[in-house]
Amino acid sequence: MTTALITGSTAGIGAAFARRLASDGHNLVLVARDTKRLQEQATELHDRHGVEVEVRTADLATDDGIETVAARLSDRKAPVDLLINNAGFGNKGRYLDVSMADELKMLKVHCEAVLRLTSAASEAMRERGRGGVVNVASVAAFVPRGTYGASKAWVVQFTQGAAKDLAGTGVRLMALCPGFVRTEFHQRAGMGTDNIPNWMWLDADKLVAAALSDLARGKTLSIPDPRYKALMGLVKVTPRGLLGGVSSRTGRKYGPQ
């Protein structure tokens, strides 16, 4: 049986990956900051699907947290076959309204942790000649809109570049770029969501199914919904200067309140 490690596993997209992979028969390593929630999740998935579930309590905004997970990914005696780098968060407020400490924490989780965990996993996977990494980014990566979008743009560029370098090794890397998903993300950031149209919301379980299908097909970038694929198509042909103004107005309308 193969093993998947999921960061930010206790809610939202991470929890949806855990449910789907457990139902498919994968053993799991679940990573999050809340030990109690991790243990409850592990018990439920083990009892329901009969898979083995480990838990690792780790805060990926700290070096110790990153090292804890990297060490598990590097363990050759208990190999991880699939890494889902899902941990992440948003900050409420525009640039300069958010403290520098919070901005740096975001970059630590979204960029440094993704780099170090992807590298630890990919090195071990390359030795075995097989494995996969899904780095959860966002459609915000494609528009000029604050530190969050910039950090997710880094995730996309890094993942696609690393995927090219590892081509032919048996290791697949893919950046997953969802739109709005009903999770705890906005609540934790103190962001209002009442002004977001219903058509913009995605179902986490359907998103995960589409993402895993794209990974199996060898894609390095997954935008798992026709609505957002169409929107990103428009983004590609919109002049950068105009796009900046549109994304700023859209952010004020549909972003943090």
C-alpha positions in Angstrom: 0.0 0.0 0.0 1.3 3.5 -0.8 1.6 6.3 1.7 0.5 9.9 1.2 1.6 12.8 3.5 -0.8 15.8 3.7 0.0 19.1 5.3 -2.9 21.2 6.7 -4.9 18.0 6.7 -7.6 18.7 9.3 -9.8 21.1 7.3 -10.8 22.2 3.8 -8.9 21.0 0.8 -6.4 19.0 3.0 -9.2 17.1 4.7 -10.8 16.4 1.3 -7.5 14.9 0.0 -7.3 12.8 3.2 -10.8 11.4 2.7 -10.3 10.6 -1.0 -6.8 9.1 -0.6 -8.0 7.0 2.4 -11.0 5.8 0.5 -8.6 4.8 -2.4 -6.6 2.7 0.1 -3.6 4.9 0.7 -2.0 4.9 4.2 -1.7 8.5 5.5 0.6 10.8 7.3 -1.4 13.8 8.5 0.3 17.0 9.4 -1.3 20.0 11.2 -0.8 22.2 14.3 -3.8 20.9 16.4 -2.9 17.5 17.9 -6.4 16.8 19.1 -8.0 17.4 15.7 -5.3 15.3 14.0 -5.9 12.4 16.4 -9.7 12.6 15.8 -9.2 12.7 12.1 -6.8 9.8 12.1 -9.2 7.6 14.2 -12.1 8.4 11.9 -10.2 7.6 8.7 -8.7 4.4 10.1 -12.0 3.1 11.3 -13.9 4.0 8.1 -11.4 2.9 5.5 -9.0 0.5 7.4 -5.9 2.3 6.4 -2.9 3.1 8.7 -2.8 6.8 9.7 0.2 8.5 11.4 0.0 12.0 12.8 2.7 14.7 13.0 2.0 17.9 14.9 4.0 20.6 13.2 3.8 24.4 12.7 5.2 25.0 9.2 5.8 28.7 10.1 8.7 27.4 12.3 12.0 25.8 11.4 11.4 23.0 13.9 8.0 22.3 12.3 9.5 22.1 8.8 12.3 19.9 9.9 9.9 17.5 11.6 8.0 17.0 8.3 11.1 17.0 6.1 12.6 14.2 8.3 9.5 12.1 7.8 9.6 12.6 4.1 13.3 11.6 4.0 12.7 8.3 5.9 13.8 5.6 3.4 12.4 2.8 5.7 8.9 4.2 5.5 8.7 5.9 2.2 6.1 8.6 1.3 4.8 8.1 -2.3 2.6 11.2 -2.5 3.1 14.6 -0.9 0.3 17.1 -0.7 1.7 20.5 0.3 -1.6 22.1 1.3 -0.9 24.1 4.5 -1.5 27.8 4.0 -3.4 30.9 5.2 -4.5 34.4 4.3 -3.9 37.8 6.0 -6.7 40.3 6.3 -5.8 43.7 4.9 -4.0 45.4 2.1 -0.2 45.7 1.7 1.2 47.8 4.6 -1.9 47.2 6.6 -0.6 43.7 7.5 2.4 43.5 9.9 5.7 42.5 8.6 5.8 39.6 11.0 2.6 38.2 9.5 3.8 38.8 5.9 7.1 36.9 6.7 5.1 34.1 8.3 3.1 33.7 5.2 6.2 33.4 3.0 7.7 30.9 5.4 4.6 28.6 5.1 3.8 29.2 1.4 7.3 29.3 0.0 10.1 28.1 2.3 8.1 25.2 3.7 7.0 24.2 0.2 10.6 24.3 -1.1 12.1 22.3 1.7 9.3 19.7 1.9 9.1 19.3 -1.9 12.9 18.9 -2.0 13.0 16.3 0.8 10.2 14.3 -0.8 11.5 14.5 -4.4 15.0 13.4 -3.5 13.7 10.2 -1.8 11.2 9.7 -4.7 13.9 10.1 -7.3 16.0 7.4 -5.7 13.0 5.0 -5.9 12.1 6.1 -9.5 8.5 7.0 -8.6 6.4 9.5 -6.6 4.3 12.6 -6.8 4.0 16.0 -5.2 1.0 18.3 -5.4 1.7 21.9 -4.2 -1.6 23.8 -3.5 -1.4 27.3 -5.0 -4.3 29.4 -6.1 -5.8 31.2 -9.1 -4.6 34.3 -7.2 -1.2 33.4 -8.5 -2.1 34.8 -11.9 -3.2 38.3 -10.9 -1.2 41.1 -9.3 -3.0 41.2 -5.9 -0.9 41.4 -2.8 1.5 39.1 -0.9 -0.8 36.1 -0.9 -1.0 36.1 -4.7 2.7 36.7 -5.0 3.5 33.7 -2.8 1.2 31.5 -4.8 2.8 32.7 -8.0 6.1 31.5 -6.6 4.6 28.1 -5.9 3.4 27.8 -9.5 6.7 28.8 -11.0 8.8 26.7 -8.7 6.6 23.6 -9.1 6.6 23.8 -12.9 10.3 24.5 -13.1 11.1 21.6 -10.8 8.8 19.3 -12.7 10.9 20.0 -15.9 14.1 19.3 -14.1 12.7 16.0 -12.8 11.2 14.9 -16.1 12.0 11.3 -16.8 12.8 10.4 -13.2 9.4 9.0 -12.4 8.7 11.9 -10.0 5.6 14.0 -10.9 5.1 17.5 -9.6 1.9 19.6 -10.1 0.7 23.0 -8.9 -3.0 23.0 -8.0 -4.7 26.3 -8.4 -8.3 26.4 -7.0 -10.6 29.4 -6.7 -12.9 30.0 -3.8 -13.5 26.8 -1.8 -15.8 26.6 1.2 -13.2 25.8 4.0 -12.0 27.4 7.2 -9.6 29.6 5.3 -11.6 32.8 5.2 -12.9 32.4 8.8 -9.4 32.0 10.2 -8.3 35.1 8.3 -11.3 37.1 9.5 -12.5 37.6 6.0 -16.2 38.0 5.1 -17.5 35.8 2.3 -21.2 37.0 2.0 -20.2 39.2 -1.0 -18.8 36.3 -3.0 -21.3 35.1 -5.7 -22.4 31.5 -5.3 -21.1 30.6 -8.8 -17.5 31.3 -7.7 -17.6 28.6 -4.9 -16.0 25.2 -5.6 -16.7 21.9 -3.8 -13.5 20.6 -2.1 -14.2 16.9 -2.9 -14.8 17.5 -6.5 -11.7 19.7 -6.7 -9.6 16.9 -5.2 -11.0 14.4 -7.7 -10.1 16.7 -10.6 -6.7 17.4 -9.2 -5.8 13.7 -8.8 -7.0 13.0 -12.3 -4.8 15.8 -13.6 -1.8 14.5 -11.7 -2.3 11.0 -13.1 -2.4 12.5 -16.6 1.0 14.1 -16.0 -0.1 17.7 -15.8 2.2 20.2 -14.0 -0.6 22.8 -13.6 -4.2 22.0 -12.5 -7.0 24.6 -12.6 -9.8 22.1 -11.6 -12.9 23.8 -12.8 -14.2 25.0 -16.2 -15.3 28.3 -14.7 -11.9 29.2 -13.4 -10.2 27.9 -16.5 -12.3 30.4 -18.6 -11.4 33.2 -16.2 -7.7 32.5 -16.3 -7.9 32.4 -20.1 -9.2 35.9 -20.0 -6.4 36.9 -17.6 -3.8 35.7 -20.1 -5.0 38.1 -22.8 -5.7 41.1 -20.5 -3.0 43.8 -20.5 -1.0 43.7 -17.3 -1.8 47.4 -16.4 -5.5 46.9 -16.9 -5.4 43.6 -15.0 -3.8 45.3 -12.0 -6.7 47.8 -11.8 -9.3 45.1 -12.2 -7.8 42.8 -9.6 -7.6 45.6 -7.1 -11.3 46.5 -7.6 -12.2 42.9 -7.5 -10.2 42.3 -4.3 -12.0 45.2 -2.6 -15.4 43.8 -3.7 -14.8 40.1 -3.1 -11.8 40.0 -0.8 -11.3 40.6 2.9 -13.9 42.9 4.6 
